[in-house]
Amino acid sequence: MKLLELSGVSKRFGGLQAVGDMTFSVEKGEILGLIGPNGAGKTTIFNLINGYYAPDVGDIKFNGEPIQGLKPFRVCRKGLARTFQVVKPLGRLSVLENVMVSAFSRTNHLPEARQIASEAISFTGMDAWRDSLAKSLPLGMRKRLEMARALATKPELLLLDENFAGLNPSEVERTIEIVKKIHESGVTILIIEHNMRVIMAISRRLLAINYGMKIAEGSPQEVANDPKVIEAYLGVAHV
């Protein structure tokens, strides 16, 4: 079953074609990795999916319903959440309070929001930090808080944008475990990641883009060995 579908999606900023004729789908229950060099258009695709940008042309469907042009909060309420590459928690609020803010997308009742937030915090292994101010967290914990905030919206599809960037090896391993745990809980995942070891370990299928265009799609091994992908990353064709 196709949970998310993009058909002929394009986005231009002035003279820059950020995304061009993008067509792909995410199957319910899978982990799809989105890869490409810096500036390839990956985060722009996320911004189009979650409503931060509206596509110039093309269709975006979630659970069979068009979502292009909807505001991000409406997309979120349909069950599609995301994290951000640059994490910006509410610094003067505690970890619990930060996650509760997200939980209010699902309830108007304070006790229920607290319960949802507490579950997301425990799920991501942040119980020891729940009363800490967000601004006091080290990078690894801020990245984890970003995931907890997204999970508190109870997503069916989670978009992960560079959640491993800047982490040390032990943090990377722990975050891989959390991502796998999220997937095992029934959440479908679309993930952007530059760390190829991570993306190969997590994803069942990869989509490679460059200059806003799809250049390869398939299993991690197929995509990693595709001449167009090698050329995009290394600047030379595979020989």
N, C-alpha and C positions, 0 to 999 in steps of 0.2 A: 504493500500500500504506500502510495506517495503522500508523505506528510507535508512536504514543502516542494513547490514547483515554481521555477523561474522560466519564463518563455520570452525570448527575444528582448531581454531587458537591456536598456542602454541609458547612460547618464553622461552628460557633457557639462563641463564647467568652462564657459567661454570657449577658447580654442582647444581645450584639452578634452579628449575622449577618455574619460576615466573608466567607463565600463561600456563594452560594445557587444550587442547581440548575445547576451549571456543567457544560455539555456542549460539548466540542469535540474535535478530533483534530489531530494533527500528521502530515503525510504524510512518508514516508521520502524524504530528499533535499531537503526544502524548508527555507526560513528563515521562521518565523512570528514576527511581532512582537506582543507583548502590551503594550497601552497602556491608560492610564487615569490620572486625577488621583491625587494623593497620598491614601493611605488607601483606594484602590479595592479592594484585596485581591490585588494582583498577586503580591507576595512570599509571601503566604499560599498562593496556588495552587502556587508553586514548592515551598513547604514540605510541601504535601500530596503533590505528585508524587514528591519524593525521600525521603519517609518520615519527615520531621521531625515532622509531624503525621499522625494518622490521620483520615480523613473521618468525620463523623457518619453520613452515608449516601452512597451512590453507589459507583461502580466506577471504578478506574483500571487500565488495561491497558497493558503495554509489550510489544511484539512478540506481542500476543495473549494474554499471561499476566497474571493479576491481580497487582498489586504493592501495593495498598493494605494498610497494616498491617505491611509489611515494614520492618525497620530500615534506616536510610540506607546502611550499608555493604553490605547485601545488594542494595539497589537499584543501588548503584554497580557492584557486581560483575556485574550483568546488562547493564551498558553504558550507564547513564544517570548523567551527572555534572553538577555545577553549580558556578557561582561565586557569591560572596556580595557583596551591596551594600556592606557594611562589611568591608573586607579585614583579616584578622587572621593574617598569616603567623607562623611560629615564629621570633620575632625574633632569638634567639641562635644560630640555625642559618643556614648559608649558603643562597644561592639553590639550589645543587645539592642540598643536604641536604633542603631543604623539598620539592623536587619528587620526590626519592627516596622520601620518606615516602608520597606518593601512589602512586608506582610499585609499592610493596609490596602494593597491592591486586591486582596482576596477577602478581606473582612472589614467591617466598620466597628468591630467590638475589640476593645483594648485587651481583655484577657485572652481572646482567641489569637490576636496578633502576637501577643507575648508567647503563647504556646507554639505557634508556627515558627517564630523566630528562634525560640529555644531549641526546637527540633533541628532547624537548619544549622545552628551553631554546633550542636552535638554531632550532627552528620559530618561536618567538615573538620571535626577535631579541635574546636576552638573554645571548649568549655572553660579552660583556664584563663581565657582572655575576655570573657563575656562582659565584665565590668570595667575593662580598660578603655580609656579614651582612644578613639580610632587614630588620632594624630600621633599617638605614642607607639603605634605598631611598627615593627620592622617590615620591610618590603614583602617578605614571604607571607606574613600574616595578613597584610593588606590585600594581597592577591587572593588569599583564602577567604577573607571577608567579602571580597567581590563575588566569589562563588556562592557564599552563604546568602548574600543579599538576593542574588538571582534565584536561588532555590526557594527562597521564601515566597516568591510569586507563584510557586507550584507549576513550573513549566512542563509542557509536553515536549517541546523542542528547546534546547539550550545552545546558544551561540557563544563559543568561547574564543576570545580574541587575545592571543599572546599571553596566556596565563602562566607560562613557564619562563618568560623573559626576565632576566636578572636574578634568577634563583640559583642557589648553590646546589651541588649534586644531591645532597640529602633531601633538600626541599623539592627538587625535581622528582625524586623517587616517591616522596610522600604525595605530591600533587598528582602523579600518575595514578596512584592508588585511589585517590579521591575521585578522579575523573572516571575511572573504571567502576567505582562504587556507584556513582551517579547513574552511569549507563545501566548497571545491573538493577537499579531501582526502577527502571522502565522509561527513563528519559532518553530521547533521541538527541544526538549531539552533532553539531557542525562546528569544527574547530579550525582556527587559524594558528599555525605554529611554524616558526623558523627552525627550531631544533629538529633536524631530520630523524635523529634517533628516537625522540619522543613521538613524533608523528607516525613513524613506521611501527612503533610498538602499540600505539593506541588505535589507529584507524584501520578499518577494514577495506576502505576504498578511498582513493585520493582524486582530487580535482586540481589540476595545475593551470594557473593563468599567468599571462604576461601582457603588459600594456592593455589591461582590461579585457583581454580576449582569452577564451579557453584554448589551451594548447594540448592538453592530454587529460585523459580520464580512465581510471581502471584500478587494478589492485596496486598496493604500494610498490611491489616489485616492478610491475609493468611501467608505472609512471616514473619511478626513479631511474629506469633504464631507457626512457624515451629520449631520443636525440634532441627533440625540441626543448625538453625540460633541462637537459644537461647544458644545452646552449644558453638557455635563459639564465641559469645560475652561474655558469663558468665563462660564458662569452665565446665558447668554442663548441663546435659540433662534436658529437661522440664519434670516435674512430675505433 
